[in-house]
């Protein structure tokens, strides 16, 4: 006797503008780290 339980799927609708904001924040972080890295070297 097998019992099959259905899997719960957690879904959400994407927030508009989130992807653009994520890329902007990542770019600022990478630029900041690059500036710090080059200041230490030179």
Phi, psi and omega in degrees: 000110181256137175251128179255120176259139179282143179281140176275130179252121180265111183237156173211156178275140181295143179275125181296137178089349183294317183297318179296316179297321179299314180294324178295314180296319179296319180297316179298318179296318180293318179297317179299313180295323178296317178298316178298317181298315182286331176293324180290323182287323187245000000 
